[in-house]
Amino acid sequence: MVSRTNPMYMIGGLVVGSLVLEGMYYAWKWMRHKSTCNCGKNKTSVQLELETFHHILFFPDQKIPCRAHFSGPDGCHNKSCRYTHEETSLSRLMTYLRSARQSLDVCVFIITCHDLADTVIAMHQKGVVVRVITDCEQIDATGSQIGKLRREGIQVRQDKSSYFMHHKFVVIDDKVLINGSFNWTRQAVTGNNENVQITNNSSTVKPYCEEFQKLWNLFNPAGYPVHITKD
């Protein structure tokens, strides 16, 4: 019988003990990783599902974010990239838009910002149901992205009034509201003093869902009267 005071017995016990502790450490580390990554979802997606939040963004940004860095599959490898790789209000706004999984309802006065229009198109191509409401007088404005959205198959409706459709809000998955003074223009991104609030407070989001649906029905082109002119 081997004595417990035998050096070989003690060394073996230490080895087994260290292996057990190491296994426990890696098991804890794996569980911690699983809880933070939440099955591969990005931080914003997890936050939109688990927390009640109110976030505020202010413009103007000092620089334009690099699209490849923030949304490209491999990031940006251009060492002389003239766009910023640091987070900006615009990059954060686009991150929220990219968090949509089912629907994206956009109700804004004007859309001339390529970055935001392309983000909306990307979500449409991923199968998100995108609907856009805008002002009828801004559809043909210089740099308007409405034609590009329609060519991509995105549904766009506009008012038919001499008054402005002056809203600037977005509803994501009927759960998250983006709202503020911010127009979807490059001038609003880098020039104007603008504000944007993002929240998933249901009592705030719900009225905007209802307002969007009301306007969507109101601006249905099938309901517009047909004007027949005489020769």
C-alpha positions as CSV (number, residue, x, y, z in Angstrom):
1,M,0.0,0.0,0.0
2,V,1.3,3.5,-1.0
3,S,1.7,5.9,1.9
4,R,-0.1,9.3,1.5
5,T,3.2,10.9,2.7
6,N,5.0,9.3,-0.3
7,P,6.4,12.1,-2.5
8,M,5.1,10.5,-5.7
9,Y,1.6,10.3,-4.2
10,M,1.8,14.0,-3.2
11,I,3.0,15.1,-6.6
12,G,0.2,13.2,-8.3
13,G,-2.3,14.8,-6.1
14,L,-1.0,18.2,-6.9
15,V,-1.1,17.5,-10.6
16,V,-4.7,16.2,-10.4
17,G,-5.8,19.2,-8.3
18,S,-4.2,21.7,-10.7
19,L,-6.0,20.0,-13.7
20,V,-9.3,20.2,-11.9
21,L,-8.8,23.9,-11.1
22,E,-7.8,24.6,-14.7
23,G,-10.8,22.8,-16.0
24,M,-13.1,24.8,-13.6
25,Y,-11.5,28.0,-14.8
26,Y,-12.0,27.3,-18.5
27,A,-15.6,26.2,-17.8
28,W,-16.3,29.5,-16.0
29,K,-14.6,31.4,-18.8
30,W,-16.8,29.6,-21.5
31,M,-20.0,30.3,-19.5
32,R,-19.0,33.9,-19.1
33,H,-18.4,34.2,-22.8
34,K,-21.7,32.6,-23.7
35,S,-23.6,35.0,-21.4
36,T,-21.9,38.1,-22.9
37,C,-22.1,37.1,-26.5
38,N,-25.7,35.8,-26.3
39,C,-25.4,33.4,-29.2
40,G,-23.5,35.6,-31.5
41,K,-25.7,38.7,-31.3
42,N,-24.0,42.1,-31.2
43,K,-24.1,44.2,-28.1
44,T,-26.7,46.6,-29.5
45,S,-29.1,43.7,-30.4
46,V,-28.8,42.2,-26.9
47,Q,-29.3,45.6,-25.3
48,L,-32.4,46.3,-27.4
49,E,-33.9,43.1,-26.1
50,L,-32.9,43.1,-22.5
51,E,-32.8,46.6,-21.2
52,T,-35.0,49.6,-21.0
53,F,-33.0,52.6,-22.2
54,H,-32.9,56.2,-23.3
55,H,-29.9,57.3,-25.4
56,I,-29.2,60.7,-26.8
57,L,-27.1,61.6,-29.8
58,F,-26.0,65.1,-30.7
59,F,-24.8,66.4,-34.1
60,P,-22.8,67.7,-35.9
61,D,-20.0,65.1,-36.1
62,Q,-16.5,66.3,-36.8
63,K,-15.8,63.5,-39.2
64,I,-17.6,60.9,-41.3
65,P,-17.3,57.3,-40.2
66,C,-15.6,54.7,-42.4
67,R,-18.3,52.4,-43.8
68,A,-15.9,49.5,-44.2
69,H,-14.7,49.8,-40.6
70,F,-18.2,49.8,-39.1
71,S,-20.2,47.6,-41.4
72,G,-17.8,45.8,-43.8
73,P,-17.4,42.1,-43.3
74,D,-13.6,42.4,-42.9
75,G,-13.3,45.9,-41.6
76,C,-11.1,48.6,-43.2
77,H,-7.5,47.8,-44.1
78,N,-6.7,51.1,-45.7
79,K,-3.9,52.6,-43.6
80,S,-4.5,56.0,-45.2
81,C,-8.3,56.0,-44.9
82,R,-9.6,59.5,-44.8
83,Y,-12.7,58.5,-42.8
84,T,-12.7,58.1,-39.1
85,H,-12.5,54.7,-37.4
86,E,-13.7,56.2,-34.1
87,E,-17.4,56.0,-33.1
88,T,-19.5,59.0,-34.0
89,S,-23.2,59.9,-33.7
90,L,-23.8,58.8,-37.2
91,S,-22.0,55.4,-36.7
92,R,-24.1,54.8,-33.6
93,L,-27.3,55.8,-35.4
94,M,-26.5,53.3,-38.2
95,T,-25.8,50.6,-35.7
96,Y,-29.3,51.0,-34.3
97,L,-30.7,50.8,-37.8
98,R,-28.8,47.6,-38.5
99,S,-30.2,46.1,-35.3
100,A,-33.6,45.7,-37.1
101,R,-34.6,42.0,-37.4
102,Q,-38.2,42.2,-38.7
103,S,-39.3,45.7,-39.6
104,L,-37.9,49.2,-40.2
105,D,-40.5,52.1,-40.5
106,V,-38.8,55.3,-41.6
107,C,-40.8,58.6,-41.5
108,V,-38.5,61.5,-42.4
109,F,-38.9,64.8,-44.2
110,I,-35.9,64.3,-46.6
111,I,-33.3,61.7,-47.4
112,T,-30.1,62.8,-49.1
113,C,-27.5,61.1,-46.9
114,H,-26.0,58.1,-48.8
115,D,-24.8,56.4,-45.7
116,L,-28.2,56.2,-44.1
117,A,-30.0,55.3,-47.4
118,D,-27.5,52.5,-48.0
119,T,-28.0,51.2,-44.5
120,V,-31.7,51.0,-45.1
121,I,-31.2,49.2,-48.4
122,A,-28.8,46.7,-46.7
123,M,-31.5,45.9,-44.2
124,H,-34.1,45.4,-46.9
125,Q,-31.7,43.0,-48.7
126,K,-31.5,41.0,-45.5
127,G,-35.2,40.5,-45.5
128,V,-36.3,43.2,-43.1
129,V,-39.6,44.8,-44.1
130,V,-38.8,48.4,-44.8
131,R,-41.4,51.2,-45.3
132,V,-40.5,54.8,-45.9
133,I,-42.7,57.9,-45.6
134,T,-41.4,61.2,-46.8
135,D,-42.4,64.7,-48.0
136,C,-43.7,64.9,-51.5
137,E,-41.7,68.1,-52.3
138,Q,-38.4,66.5,-51.2
139,I,-38.6,63.5,-53.5
140,D,-36.9,65.3,-56.3
141,A,-34.6,67.4,-54.2
142,T,-30.9,67.5,-55.1
143,G,-29.3,64.3,-54.0
144,S,-32.6,62.7,-53.0
145,Q,-32.2,59.0,-52.3
146,I,-35.9,58.1,-52.7
147,G,-35.4,57.0,-56.3
148,K,-32.6,54.6,-55.3
149,L,-34.8,53.2,-52.5
150,R,-37.6,52.5,-54.9
151,R,-35.4,50.9,-57.4
152,E,-34.3,48.5,-54.7
153,G,-37.9,47.5,-54.2
154,I,-38.5,49.5,-50.9
155,Q,-42.0,50.8,-50.4
156,V,-42.1,54.6,-50.3
157,R,-45.2,56.8,-49.7
158,Q,-45.4,60.5,-49.6
159,D,-48.0,63.1,-48.6
160,K,-50.0,64.9,-51.2
161,S,-50.3,68.3,-49.6
162,S,-48.9,71.9,-49.7
163,Y,-48.0,71.4,-46.0
164,F,-44.9,69.6,-45.0
165,M,-44.7,66.0,-43.8
166,H,-42.1,67.2,-41.3
167,H,-41.7,64.1,-39.0
168,K,-38.2,62.7,-38.3
169,F,-38.6,59.4,-36.7
170,V,-37.9,55.7,-37.2
171,V,-39.5,52.7,-35.5
172,I,-37.4,49.5,-35.3
173,D,-39.3,46.2,-34.9
174,D,-42.2,48.1,-33.3
175,K,-40.0,48.2,-30.2
176,V,-37.4,50.9,-30.6
177,L,-38.0,54.6,-31.4
178,I,-35.4,57.0,-33.0
179,N,-36.7,60.5,-32.9
180,G,-35.4,64.1,-32.9
181,S,-34.6,67.2,-35.0
182,F,-32.3,65.2,-37.3
183,N,-33.0,65.2,-41.0
184,W,-31.3,62.5,-43.1
185,T,-28.9,64.9,-44.9
186,R,-25.1,65.3,-44.9
187,Q,-25.6,68.8,-43.7
188,A,-27.4,67.5,-40.6
189,V,-24.5,65.1,-40.0
190,T,-21.6,67.4,-40.2
191,G,-23.0,71.0,-40.1
192,N,-26.2,71.5,-38.1
193,N,-26.8,71.3,-34.4
194,E,-29.2,68.4,-34.1
195,N,-30.4,65.9,-31.5
196,V,-31.7,62.3,-31.7
197,Q,-33.3,60.2,-28.9
198,I,-33.3,56.4,-29.0
199,T,-35.6,54.6,-26.6
200,N,-37.4,51.3,-26.2
201,N,-39.8,52.6,-23.6
202,S,-43.1,51.0,-24.8
203,S,-45.3,53.9,-23.7
204,T,-43.2,56.2,-25.9
205,V,-42.8,53.8,-28.8
206,K,-46.4,52.8,-29.2
207,P,-47.9,56.2,-30.2
208,Y,-45.2,56.5,-33.0
209,C,-46.1,53.0,-34.3
210,E,-49.7,54.2,-34.4
211,E,-48.8,57.5,-36.1
212,F,-46.7,55.7,-38.7
213,Q,-49.5,53.3,-39.6
214,K,-52.1,56.1,-39.7
215,L,-49.9,58.1,-42.2
216,W,-49.1,54.9,-44.2
217,N,-52.8,54.3,-44.7
218,L,-53.5,58.0,-45.4
219,F,-50.8,58.2,-48.0
220,N,-51.8,55.1,-49.8
221,P,-51.7,56.1,-53.5
222,A,-54.7,53.9,-54.3
223,G,-56.8,56.3,-52.2
224,Y,-55.8,59.4,-54.1
225,P,-58.4,60.9,-56.4
226,V,-57.8,60.6,-60.1
227,H,-58.0,63.9,-61.9
228,I,-59.2,63.7,-65.5
229,T,-58.4,66.7,-67.6
230,K,-60.3,67.7,-70.8
231,D,-58.4,68.3,-74.0
